[in-house]
């Protein structure tokens, strides 16, 4: 059986499918249930382009806008920003597969079917909201809007019956348990990503890359660190520059 034309055109197909699943999920899920698109094609033609939105936006946003928290302003170097984005991208793909396996494993336990391709499509298309919301990374100050990604949970709930055959009266529990497992998976993924990024950050600092951090001390002045140079600005505006010499 041939796939429906929803994924025939890379650009148009993604936009139309994303728009349909976000705005008309109750009518779009039955259409998706009638498709036989293999996981590999869904991954390359739909998931990967959308997963890339967040990482690419974070690279641009991190270079255009500094992040401030409790008086500390931080802007990562381009190298660190790109490395972090790549790690996030790869781990998001890993998470997609893991959650799909979990959804497929749990489905028969809720009177649903054992069908990994369907489970993969269910998870991938449900994640549309979360991936699209990644665009807010362009402006770090709008991070709170990331809560809109929770809409993906509702999409999963609506798709559980048409995609996996889970009875309507069991979809809520099926969704909750799958989501709990997904959260655990994502915590592990985030921990792994954090450890890798932290290691890279330390290496980056040791290599004297151009990371910039500013500590605002209020009435006492501020300290700005730019690579191997620290500039201390006192309350009366005087500046003292301290440079750490490179080791020979």
NUBA-724455 format. One record per atom (N, C-alpha, C, O): residue in one letter; x, y, z. Coordinates in steps of 0.2 Angstrom, whole numbers, padded with zeros to 4 digits, always signed. Example, Ala and Ser with C-alpha at 12.3 -4.5 7.8 and 13.67 -1.06 7.14 Angstrom:
2
A+0066-0028+0039/A+0062-0022+0039/A+0066-0016+0039/A+0071-0017+0042/S+0064-0011+0035/S+0068-0005+0036/S+0064+0000+0039/S+0067+0006+0040/
END
This chain:
248
X+0004-0006+0000/X+0000+0000+0000/X+0004+0006+0000/X+0009+0007+0004/X+0003+0011-0004/X+0007+0017-0004/X+0005+0022+0001/X-0001+0022+0003/X+0009+0026+0003/X+0008+0031+0008/X+0003+0036+0005/X+0004+0038-0001/X+0000+0040+0010/X-0005+0045+0007/X+0000+0051+0006/X+0006+0051+0008/X-0002+0056+0002/X+0002+0061-0001/X+0004+0066+0004/X+0007+0071+0003/X+0002+0065+0011/X+0004+0070+0016/X+0011+0072+0017/X+0013+0077+0019/X+0015+0067+0015/X+0022+0068+0016/X+0026+0068+0009/X+0032+0067+0009/X+0023+0068+0004/X+0026+0068-0003/X+0031+0074-0004/X+0036+0073-0006/X+0028+0080-0002/X+0032+0086-0003/X+0035+0088+0004/X+0032+0089+0009/X+0042+0088+0004/X+0045+0089+0011/X+0043+0095+0014/X+0041+0095+0020/X+0043+0101+0011/X+0041+0107+0014/X+0034+0108+0015/X+0031+0109+0021/X+0030+0107+0010/X+0022+0108+0010/X+0020+0102+0015/X+0015+0104+0019/X+0022+0096+0014/X+0019+0091+0018/X+0020+0092+0026/X+0015+0091+0029/X+0026+0094+0028/X+0027+0095+0035/X+0022+0101+0037/X+0019+0100+0043/X+0022+0106+0034/X+0018+0112+0036/X+0010+0110+0036/X+0007+0111+0041/X+0008+0106+0031/X+0001+0104+0031/X-0001+0099+0037/X-0006+0100+0040/X+0004+0095+0038/X+0003+0090+0043/X+0003+0093+0050/X-0001+0091+0054/X+0008+0097+0051/X+0009+0100+0057/X+0003+0105+0059/X+0000+0105+0064/X+0000+0108+0054/X-0006+0113+0055/X-0012+0109+0056/X-0016+0110+0061/X-0013+0103+0053/X-0018+0099+0054/X-0018+0096+0061/X-0024+0095+0064/X-0013+0093+0063/X-0013+0089+0069/X-0013+0094+0075/X-0016+0092+0080/X-0011+0100+0074/X-0011+0105+0079/X-0018+0109+0080/X-0021+0110+0085/X-0022+0110+0074/X-0028+0113+0074/X-0034+0109+0073/X-0039+0110+0076/X-0033+0103+0070/X-0039+0098+0069/X-0037+0091+0071/X-0038+0087+0067/X-0034+0090+0077/X-0032+0083+0079/X-0037+0078+0079/X-0036+0072+0077/X-0043+0079+0080/X-0049+0074+0080/X-0050+0072+0074/X-0052+0066+0073/X-0049+0076+0068/X-0050+0073+0062/X-0044+0071+0058/X-0044+0067+0054/X-0038+0073+0061/X-0032+0071+0058/X-0029+0064+0060/X-0026+0061+0056/X-0031+0063+0066/X-0028+0056+0069/X-0031+0050+0065/X-0027+0046+0063/X-0038+0050+0063/X-0040+0045+0059/X-0037+0044+0052/X-0036+0039+0050/X-0035+0050+0049/X-0032+0050+0043/X-0025+0047+0044/X-0023+0043+0040/X-0021+0049+0049/X-0015+0046+0050/X-0015+0038+0052/X-0011+0035+0050/X-0020+0036+0055/X-0021+0029+0057/X-0022+0025+0050/X-0020+0019+0050/X-0024+0028+0045/X-0025+0025+0039/X-0018+0024+0035/X-0018+0021+0029/X-0013+0028+0037/X-0007+0028+0033/X-0002+0022+0035/X-0003+0019+0041/X+0002+0020+0031/X+0007+0015+0033/X+0014+0018+0032/X+0019+0014+0031/X+0015+0024+0034/X+0022+0027+0033/X+0027+0024+0038/X+0025+0023+0044/X+0032+0021+0036/X+0037+0018+0041/X+0040+0023+0045/X+0041+0029+0043/X+0043+0021+0051/X+0046+0025+0056/X+0052+0029+0053/X+0053+0035+0054/X+0056+0026+0049/X+0062+0029+0046/X+0060+0035+0041/X+0063+0040+0042/X+0054+0034+0038/X+0052+0040+0033/X+0049+0046+0038/X+0050+0051+0036/X+0045+0044+0043/X+0042+0049+0047/X+0048+0053+0051/X+0047+0059+0051/X+0053+0049+0053/X+0059+0052+0056/X+0062+0057+0051/X+0063+0063+0053/X+0064+0055+0045/X+0068+0059+0041/X+0064+0065+0037/X+0066+0070+0036/X+0057+0063+0036/X+0053+0068+0032/X+0049+0073+0037/X+0047+0078+0034/X+0048+0071+0043/X+0044+0075+0047/X+0048+0077+0054/X+0048+0083+0056/X+0049+0072+0058/X+0052+0073+0064/X+0059+0077+0065/X+0059+0082+0068/X+0063+0075+0061/X+0070+0078+0061/X+0069+0086+0059/X+0072+0090+0063/X+0066+0088+0054/X+0065+0095+0053/X+0062+0099+0058/X+0064+0104+0060/X+0057+0096+0062/X+0054+0099+0067/X+0058+0099+0073/X+0058+0104+0077/X+0062+0094+0075/X+0066+0093+0080/X+0072+0098+0080/X+0074+0101+0085/X+0074+0100+0074/X+0079+0104+0073/X+0077+0112+0074/X+0082+0116+0075/X+0071+0113+0075/X+0069+0120+0076/X+0071+0123+0082/X+0074+0128+0083/X+0070+0119+0088/X+0073+0121+0094/X+0080+0122+0095/X+0082+0128+0097/X+0084+0117+0093/X+0092+0118+0093/X+0094+0124+0089/X+0098+0128+0091/X+0091+0125+0083/X+0094+0130+0078/X+0092+0137+0081/X+0096+0142+0082/X+0086+0137+0084/X+0083+0143+0087/X+0087+0145+0093/X+0089+0151+0095/X+0089+0140+0097/X+0093+0141+0103/X+0100+0144+0101/X+0103+0148+0105/X+0103+0142+0096/X+0110+0144+0094/X+0109+0152+0092/X+0113+0156+0094/X+0104+0153+0088/X+0103+0160+0086/X+0102+0165+0092/X+0104+0170+0093/X+0097+0162+0096/X+0095+0166+0102/X+0100+0167+0107/X+0101+0173+0110/X+0104+0162+0108/X+0110+0163+0113/X+0115+0168+0111/X+0119+0171+0115/X+0116+0169+0104/X+0121+0173+0102/X+0118+0180+0102/X+0122+0185+0102/X+0112+0181+0101/X+0108+0188+0100/X+0107+0191+0107/X+0107+0197+0108/X+0105+0186+0112/X+0102+0189+0118/X+0106+0185+0124/X+0106+0179+0124/X+0109+0189+0129/X+0112+0186+0134/X+0107+0183+0139/X+0101+0186+0140/X+0108+0178+0143/X+0104+0175+0148/X+0105+0178+0155/X+0111+0178+0157/X+0101+0181+0159/X+0102+0184+0165/X+0098+0180+0171/X+0092+0179+0170/X+0101+0179+0176/X+0098+0176+0182/X+0102+0178+0188/X+0108+0177+0189/X+0098+0181+0193/X+0101+0183+0199/X+0107+0187+0199/X+0112+0186+0202/X+0107+0192+0194/X+0112+0196+0193/X+0118+0194+0189/X+0123+0197+0188/X+0117+0188+0187/X+0123+0185+0182/X+0120+0185+0175/X+0115+0182+0174/X+0124+0188+0171/X+0122+0188+0164/X+0127+0183+0160/X+0133+0184+0161/X+0125+0179+0156/X+0129+0174+0152/X+0127+0173+0145/X+0121+0173+0143/X+0132+0173+0141/X+0131+0172+0134/X+0137+0167+0132/X+0143+0169+0132/X+0135+0161+0130/X+0140+0156+0128/X+0143+0158+0121/X+0141+0161+0117/X+0149+0155+0120/X+0153+0155+0114/X+0149+0152+0109/X+0144+0147+0110/X+0150+0154+0102/X+0146+0150+0097/X+0148+0143+0097/X+0144+0139+0095/X+0154+0141+0098/X+0156+0134+0098/X+0152+0130+0103/X+0150+0125+0102/X+0151+0133+0109/X+0148+0129+0115/X+0140+0129+0113/X+0137+0124+0114/X+0138+0135+0110/X+0131+0135+0108/X+0129+0130+0103/X+0124+0126+0104/X+0133+0129+0098/X+0132+0124+0093/X+0133+0117+0095/X+0129+0113+0094/X+0138+0116+0100/X+0139+0109+0103/X+0133+0107+0107/X+0131+0101+0107/X+0130+0112+0111/X+0124+0110+0115/X+0118+0109+0111/X+0115+0104+0112/X+0117+0113+0105/X+0112+0112+0101/X+0112+0105+0098/X+0107+0101+0097/X+0118+0103+0095/X+0119+0096+0092/X+0117+0091+0097/X+0114+0086+0095/X+0120+0091+0103/X+0118+0086+0108/X+0111+0086+0110/X+0108+0080+0110/X+0108+0091+0110/X+0100+0092+0111/X+0097+0088+0106/X+0092+0085+0107/X+0099+0090+0100/X+0096+0087+0094/X+0096+0079+0094/X+0091+0076+0092/X+0102+0077+0095/X+0103+0069+0095/X+0099+0066+0100/X+0096+0061+0099/X+0099+0069+0106/X+0096+0066+0112/X+0088+0066+0111/X+0085+0062+0113/X+0086+0071+0107/X+0079+0072+0106/X+0076+0066+0101/X+0071+0063+0102/X+0081+0064+0097/X+0079+0058+0092/X+0079+0052+0096/X+0075+0048+0095/X+0084+0051+0101/X+0084+0045+0105/X+0078+0045+0109/X+0075+0039+0110/X+0076+0050+0112/X+0070+0051+0116/X+0064+0049+0112/X+0060+0045+0115/X+0064+0051+0106/X+0058+0049+0102/X+0057+0042+0101/X+0052+0039+0102/X+0063+0038+0100/X+0062+0031+0099/X+0061+0027+0106/X+0057+0023+0106/X+0064+0030+0111/X+0063+0027+0118/X+0055+0027+0120/X+0052+0022+0122/X+0052+0033+0119/X+0045+0034+0121/X+0041+0030+0116/X+0036+0028+0119/X+0043+0030+0110/X+0039+0026+0105/X+0039+0018+0108/X+0033+0015+0107/X+0045+0016+0110/X+0045+0009+0112/X+0041+0008+0118/X+0037+0003+0119/X+0041+0013+0123/X+0037+0012+0129/X+0029+0012+0127/X+0025+0009+0130/X+0027+0017+0123/X+0020+0017+0121/X+0018+0011+0118/X+0012+0009+0119/X+0022+0008+0114/X+0020+0001+0110/X+0020-0004+0115/X+0016-0009+0115/X+0025-0004+0120/X+0025-0009+0125/X+0019-0009+0130/X+0016-0014+0132/X+0017-0003+0132/X+0011-0002+0136/X+0004-0003+0133/X-0001-0005+0136/X+0004-0002+0126/X-0003-0003+0123/X-0006-0009+0124/X-0012-0009+0125/X-0003-0015+0123/X-0007-0021+0124/X-0010-0022+0131/X-0015-0025+0132/X-0006-0019+0136/X-0008-0019+0143/X-0015-0015+0144/X-0018-0016+0149/X-0017-0011+0139/X-0023-0007+0140/X-0028-0009+0134/X-0031-0005+0132/X-0027-0016+0132/X-0032-0018+0127/X-0030-0015+0120/X-0035-0015+0116/X-0024-0012+0119/X-0022-0010+0113/X-0018-0015+0109/X-0018-0020+0111/X-0015-0013+0103/X-0012-0017+0099/X-0004-0016+0100/X-0002-0011+0102/X+0000-0021+0098/X+0007-0021+0098/X+0009-0019+0090/X+0009-0024+0086/X+0010-0013+0089/X+0012-0011+0082/X+0017-0005+0083/X+0015+0001+0084/X+0023-0006+0083/X+0028-0001+0084/X+0028+0005+0079/X+0028+0011+0081/X+0027+0003+0072/X+0026+0009+0067/X+0021+0014+0069/X+0021+0020+0069/X+0015+0011+0071/X+0009+0015+0074/X+0011+0019+0080/X+0009+0025+0080/X+0015+0016+0084/X+0017+0019+0091/X+0021+0025+0089/X+0021+0030+0092/X+0026+0024+0084/X+0031+0029+0082/X+0027+0035+0079/X+0029+0041+0081/X+0022+0033+0075/X+0019+0039+0072/X+0015+0043+0077/X+0014+0049+0077/X+0012+0039+0082/X+0008+0042+0087/X+0012+0047+0091/X+0010+0053+0092/X+0018+0045+0093/X+0023+0049+0097/X+0026+0055+0093/X+0026+0060+0095/X+0028+0053+0087/X+0031+0058+0083/X+0026+0064+0081/X+0028+0070+0082/X+0020+0062+0079/X+0015+0068+0078/X+0012+0071+0084/X+0010+0077+0084/X+0012+0068+0089/X+0010+0071+0096/X+0015+0076+0098/X+0013+0081+0101/X+0021+0075+0096/X+0027+0079+0098/X+0027+0085+0094/X+0031+0090+0096/X+0023+0086+0089/X+0023+0092+0085/X+0023+0098+0089/X+0027+0103+0088/X+0018+0099+0094/X+0017+0105+0098/X+0024+0107+0101/X+0026+0112+0101/X+0027+0102+0104/X+0033+0103+0108/X+0039+0105+0104/X+0042+0110+0105/X+0039+0102+0098/X+0045+0104+0093/X+0044+0111+0090/X+0048+0115+0090/X+0037+0112+0088/X+0036+0119+0085/X+0037+0124+0091/X+0040+0130+0089/X+0035+0123+0097/X+0036+0128+0102/X+0044+0130+0103/X+0045+0135+0106/X+0048+0125+0101/X+0055+0126+0101/X+0057+0133+0098/X+0063+0135+0100/X+0053+0136+0094/X+0055+0142+0091/X+0056+0148+0096/X+0060+0153+0094/X+0053+0147+0102/X+0054+0153+0106/X+0061+0153+0109/X+0062+0158+0112/X+0065+0148+0108/X+0072+0149+0110/X+0075+0154+0107/X+0081+0156+0109/X+0072+0157+0101/X+0075+0163+0098/X+0076+0169+0103/X+0080+0173+0103/X+0071+0169+0108/X+0071+0174+0113/X+0070+0171+0120/X+0065+0169+0122/X+0076+0170+0123/X+0076+0166+0129/X+0071+0169+0135/X+0069+0165+0139/X+0070+0176+0134/X+0065+0179+0139/X+0058+0176+0139/X+0054+0177+0143/X+0057+0173+0133/X+0050+0170+0132/X+0049+0162+0134/X+0045+0159+0132/X+0054+0160+0138/X+0055+0153+0139/X+0048+0150+0143/X+0047+0145+0142/X+0045+0155+0146/X+0039+0153+0150/X+0034+0150+0145/X+0030+0146+0147/X+0034+0152+0139/X+0029+0150+0134/X+0030+0143+0132/X+0027+0140+0128/X+0036+0140+0134/X+0037+0133+0133/X+0032+0128+0136/X+0032+0123+0134/X+0028+0131+0140/X+0022+0127+0143/X+0017+0125+0138/X+0014+0120+0139/X+0017+0129+0132/X+0013+0127+0127/X+0014+0120+0124/X+0010+0117+0121/X+0020+0118+0126/X+0022+0111+0123/X+0018+0105+0127/X+0018+0100+0124/X+0015+0107+0132/X+0010+0102+0136/X+0005+0100+0131/X+0001+0095+0132/X+0003+0104+0126/X-0002+0102+0121/X-0001+0096+0118/X-0005+0092+0116/X+0006+0094+0118/X+0007+0087+0115/X+0004+0081+0119/X+0003+0076+0116/X+0003+0082+0125/X+0000+0077+0129/X-0007+0076+0127/X-0009+0070+0127/X-0010+0081+0126/X-0017+0081+0124/X-0018+0078+0117/X-0022+0074+0115/X-0013+0079+0113/X-0013+0076+0106/X-0012+0069+0106/X-0015+0065+0103/X-0007+0067+0111/X-0006+0059+0112/X-0013+0056+0115/X-0014+0051+0112/X-0016+0059+0119/X-0022+0057+0122/X-0027+0055+0116/X-0031+0050+0116/X-0028+0060+0112/X-0033+0060+0106/X-0031+0054+0101/X-0035+0051+0098/X-0024+0053+0101/X-0022+0049+0096/X-0022+0041+0098/X-0021+0037+0094/X-0022+0040+0104/X-0021+0034+0107/X-0026+0028+0104/X-0024+0023+0103/X-0032+0030+0104/X-0037+0026+0101/X-0037+0024+0094/X-0036+0019+0092/X-0037+0029+0090/X-0036+0028+0082/X-0029+0025+0080/X-0029+0021+0076/X-0024+0027+0084/X-0018+0024+0082/X-0016+0017+0085/X-0013+0013+0082/X-0017+0016+0091/X-0015+0010+0095/X-0021+0006+0097/X-0020+0000+0099/X-0027+0008+0095/X-0033+0004+0097/X-0035+0003+0104/X-0039-0001+0106/X-0032+0008+0108/X-0033+0008+0115/X-0041+0010+0116/X-0042+0016+0114/X-0045+0006+0120/X-0052+0009+0121/X-0052+0016+0124/X-0048+0017+0128/X-0057+0019+0122/X-0058+0026+0124/X-0058+0027+0132/X-0055+0032+0135/X-0061+0022+0135/X-0061+0023+0143/X-0055+0021+0146/X-0054+0022+0152/X-0050+0019+0142/X-0043+0017+0145/X-0037+0022+0143/X-0032+0022+0145/X-0039+0027+0138/X-0034+0031+0135/X-0031+0036+0140/X-0025+0038+0140/X-0035+0038+0145/X-0033+0043+0150/X-0027+0040+0154/X-0022+0043+0155/X-0028+0034+0157/X-0023+0030+0161/X-0017+0028+0157/X-0011+0029+0159/X-0019+0026+0150/X-0013+0024+0146/X-0009+0030+0145/X-0003+0030+0144/X-0012+0036+0143/X-0008+0042+0142/X-0004+0044+0148/X+0002+0046+0147/X-0007+0044+0154/X-0004+0046+0160/X+0003+0042+0161/X+0008+0045+0163/X+0002+0035+0161/X+0007+0031+0162/X+0013+0032+0157/X+0019+0032+0159/X+0011+0032+0151/X+0016+0034+0146/X+0020+0040+0147/X+0026+0041+0146/X+0016+0045+0149/X+0019+0052+0150/X+0024+0052+0156/X+0029+0055+0156/X+0022+0048+0161/X+0026+0047+0167/X+0033+0044+0165/X+0038+0046+0167/X+0032+0039+0161/X+0038+0035+0159/X+0042+0040+0154/X+0048+0040+0155/X+0039+0044+0150/X+0042+0049+0145/X+0046+0054+0149/X+0051+0056+0148/X+0042+0056+0155/X+0046+0061+0159/X+0052+0059+0162/X+0057+0062+0162/X+0052+0052+0165/X+0058+0049+0167/X+0063+0049+0162/X+0069+0050+0163/X+0061+0047+0156/X+0066+0046+0151/X+0069+0053+0149/X+0075+0054+0148/X+0065+0058+0149/X+0067+0065+0147/X+0072+0068+0153/X+0076+0072+0151/X+0071+0066+0159/X+0075+0068+0164/X+0082+0065+0164/X+0087+0068+0165/X+0082+0058+0162/X+0088+0055+0161/X+0092+0058+0155/X+0098+0059+0155/X+0088+0059+0149/X+0091+0063+0144/X+0094+0069+0145/X+0099+0071+0143/X+0090+0073+0149/X+0092+0080+0151/X+0098+0080+0155/X+0103+0084+0155/X+0099+0075+0160/X+0105+0074+0164/X+0111+0072+0160/X+0116+0075+0161/X+0110+0068+0155/X+0115+0066+0151/X+0118+0072+0147/X+0124+0073+0146/X+0113+0075+0144/X+0115+0081+0140/X+0118+0087+0145/X+0123+0090+0143/X+0116+0087+0151/X+0119+0092+0155/X+0126+0090+0157/X+0130+0095+0157/X+0127+0084+0158/X+0134+0082+0160/X+0138+0083+0154/X+0144+0085+0155/X+0136+0081+0148/X+0140+0082+0142/X+0142+0090+0141/X+0148+0091+0140/X+0137+0094+0142/X+0137+0101+0140/X+0142+0104+0146/X+0146+0108+0144/X+0141+0102+0152/X+0145+0104+0157/X+0153+0102+0156/X+0157+0107+0157/X+0154+0096+0154/X+0161+0094+0152/X+0164+0098+0147/X+0169+0101+0147/X+0159+0100+0142/X+0162+0104+0136/X+0163+0111+0138/X+0167+0114+0136/X+0159+0113+0143/X+0159+0120+0146/X+0166+0121+0149/X+0169+0126+0149/X+0168+0116+0153/X+0174+0116+0157/X+0180+0116+0152/X+0185+0120+0153/X+0179+0112+0147/X+0185+0111+0142/X+0185+0118+0138/X+0191+0120+0137/X+0179+0121+0137/X+0179+0127+0133/X+0183+0133+0138/X+0186+0137+0135/X+0181+0133+0144/X+0184+0138+0148/X+0192+0137+0149/X+0196+0141+0149/X+0194+0130+0149/X+0201+0129+0149/X+0205+0131+0143/X+0210+0133+0143/X+0201+0131+0138/X+0204+0133+0131/X+0203+0140+0130/X+0205+0142+0125/X+0201+0144+0135/X+0200+0151+0134/X+0196+0153+0128/X+0198+0157+0124/X+0190+0150+0128/X+0185+0152+0122/X+0182+0159+0124/X+0183+0161+0130/X+0178+0162+0120/X+0175+0168+0121/X+0169+0168+0125/X+0164+0173+0123/X+0168+0164+0130/X+0162+0164+0134/X+0162+0171+0138/X+0167+0173+0140/X+0156+0174+0138/X+0156+0180+0142/X+0151+0180+0148/X+0145+0177+0147/X+0153+0182+0154/X+0148+0182+0160/X+0149+0188+0163/X+0155+0191+0164/X+0144+0191+0166/X+0144+0197+0170/X+0140+0196+0176/X+0135+0194+0177/X+0144+0198+0182/X+0141+0198+0188/X+0140+0205+0191/X+0144+0209+0192/X+0133+0206+0192/X+0131+0213+0194/X+0131+0213+0201/X+0127+0209+0205/X+0135+0217+0205/X+0136+0217+0212/X+0132+0223+0215/X+0133+0225+0220/X+0127+0226+0211/X+0123+0232+0213/X+0127+0238+0214/X+0131+0240+0210/X+0127+0241+0220/X+0130+0247+0222/X+0138+0246+0222/X+0142+0251+0222/X+0140+0240+0222/X+0148+0239+0222/X+0151+0239+0215/X+0157+0239+0215/X+0147+0238+0210/X+0149+0238+0203/X+0148+0232+0200/X+0143+0229+0202/X+0152+0230+0196/X+0151+0223+0192/X+0158+0220+0190/X+0163+0224+0189/X+0157+0214+0188/X+0163+0210+0186/X+0161+0207+0179/X+0156+0203+0179/X+0165+0208+0174/X+0163+0205+0167/X+0169+0201+0165/X+0175+0203+0165/X+0168+0194+0164/X+0173+0190+0162/X+0172+0188+0154/X+0167+0186+0152/X+0177+0189+0151/X+0177+0188+0143/X+0183+0184+0142/X+0189+0187+0141/X+0182+0177+0141/X+0188+0173+0140/X+0193+0173+0146/X+0191+0171+0151/X+0199+0175+0144/X+0204+0175+0150/X+0205+0182+0153/X+0210+0183+0156/X+0200+0187+0151/X+0201+0193+0154/X+0195+0195+0158/X+0189+0194+0156/X+0196+0198+0164/X+0191+0200+0169/X+0191+0207+0170/X+0197+0210+0171/X+0186+0211+0169/X+0186+0218+0170/X+0181+0220+0176/X+0175+0218+0176/X+0184+0223+0181/X+0181+0225+0187/X+0179+0232+0186/X+0183+0236+0186/X+0173+0234+0187/X+0170+0241+0186/X+0168+0242+0193/X+0163+0240+0196/X+0171+0247+0196/X+0169+0250+0203/X+0163+0254+0203/X+0160+0256+0197/X+0160+0256+0209/X+0154+0260+0209/X+0155+0267+0206/X+0150+0270+0204/X+0161+0269+0206/X+0162+0276+0204/X+0164+0276+0196/X+0166+0281+0193/X+0164+0270+0193/X+0165+0270+0186/X+0172+0268+0184/X+0173+0267+0178/X+0177+0267+0189/X+0183+0265+0187/X+0184+0258+0185/X+0180+0254+0188/X+0188+0256+0180/X+0189+0250+0178/X+0196+0247+0179/X+0201+0250+0178/X+0196+0241+0181/X+0202+0237+0182/X+0202+0231+0178/X+0197+0227+0179/X+0207+0230+0174/X+0207+0224+0169/X+0212+0219+0172/X+0218+0221+0173/X+0210+0213+0172/X+0215+0208+0174/X+0215+0202+0169/X+0210+0200+0167/X+0221+0201+0167/X+0221+0196+0161/X+0225+0190+0164/X+0231+0191+0167/X+0223+0184+0163/X+0226+0178+0165/X+0231+0176+0159/X+0228+0174+0154/X+0237+0176+0160/X+0242+0174+0155/X+0241+0167+0153/X+0240+0162+0157/X+0242+0165+0146/X+0242+0158+0144/X+0248+0155+0147/X+0253+0157+0147/X+0247+0148+0148/X+0252+0144+0150/X+0257+0142+0144/X+0254+0141+0139/X+0263+0143+0145/X+0268+0141+0139/X+0269+0134+0140/X+0273+0132+0135/
END
